[in-house]
Amino acid sequence: MKMNIKRFEDLTVDELYDIIKLRLEVFSVEQNCVYNDLDNNDKKAYHIYCTNDVGDIIATMRIADPHTRFEEVSVGRIVVKKECRKEGIAGRMINFAILFIKEVYTTKKIMISAQSRLLSFYESLGFVKNSDEYMEDDIPHIEMFYEIK
């Protein structure tokens, strides 16, 4: 597995297409959620994507600049191809993002709007619950943060 990170404007057309395709496969089709994935926040973000041995994108996420989704930098749109789950890819990708954020940004917190069912996963990575449960795109979510030390 290879981890890649690029600003939106540095993504190739094929990379962007494959990132959006994977997000739609999981969020819209698998989770049966109709929402506007193209929310303009991609343009103000770094995109991390993982490729397998033949170069296919198997996981992706974005790091949104401060004042995009939250006042602080945030991570989101975290997705792993169905057949690649349970391999620890999401955790490795998030830890990679945390290290990158520490180097590039001056923020003291990383925010996330996490699906509630993933609370313990994000807690295992050091995120702390920061809100009551709320509905986002008809899916229960919670706001969480990661304190940069």
Residue pairs with C-beta under 8 A, 6 or more apart in sequence:
1 50
1 51
1 52
1 58
1 89
2 50
2 51
3 48
3 49
3 50
3 92
3 93
3 96
4 48
4 49
4 50
4 51
5 46
5 47
5 48
5 96
5 100
6 15
6 46
6 47
7 45
7 46
7 47
8 16
8 42
8 43
8 44
8 45
8 46
8 47
9 43
11 19
11 47
15 47
15 49
15 57
18 49
18 56
18 57
19 47
19 49
19 57
19 60
20 37
20 38
22 57
22 58
22 59
22 60
22 79
22 81
23 37
23 60
23 77
23 79
24 37
25 81
25 82
26 79
26 80
26 81
26 82
27 33
27 35
27 37
27 77
27 79
28 34
28 35
28 37
30 82
31 139
33 137
33 138
33 139
34 137
35 137
37 77
41 62
41 64
41 68
41 69
41 76
42 62
44 64
44 65
44 68
45 62
45 63
45 64
45 65
45 68
46 62
46 63
46 100
46 104
47 60
47 61
47 62
47 63
48 60
48 61
48 62
48 63
48 93
48 96
48 97
48 100
49 57
49 59
49 60
49 61
50 57
50 58
50 59
50 60
50 89
50 93
51 57
51 58
52 58
52 84
57 81
58 80
58 81
58 84
58 89
59 79
59 80
59 81
59 84
59 89
59 90
59 93
60 77
60 78
60 79
61 75
61 76
61 77
61 78
61 79
61 93
61 94
61 97
62 75
62 76
62 77
63 73
63 74
63 75
63 97
63 100
63 101
64 70
64 73
64 74
64 75
64 76
65 73
66 72
66 73
66 105
66 107
68 74
69 76
69 111
69 113
70 111
71 111
72 107
72 108
72 109
72 110
72 111
72 145
73 101
73 105
73 107
73 109
73 110
73 111
74 110
74 111
74 112
74 113
75 94
75 97
75 110
75 111
75 112
76 112
76 113
78 90
78 93
78 94
80 89
80 90
90 121
91 121
91 124
91 125
94 125
95 125
97 110
98 110
98 125
98 126
98 146
98 148
101 107
101 110
101 148
102 148
107 148
108 147
108 148
109 145
109 146
109 147
109 148
110 127
110 145
110 146
110 148
111 130
111 143
111 144
111 145
112 122
112 127
112 143
112 144
112 145
112 146
113 136
113 141
113 142
113 143
113 144
114 122
114 127
114 141
114 142
114 143
114 144
115 139
115 140
115 141
116 133
116 140
116 141
116 142
117 140
119 129
119 142
119 144
122 144
123 129
125 146
126 146
126 147
127 144
127 145
127 146
128 144
128 145
128 146
128 147
129 142
129 143
129 144
130 142
130 143
130 144
130 145
131 142
131 143
131 144
132 142
133 140
133 141
133 142
134 140
134 141
134 142
134 143
135 141
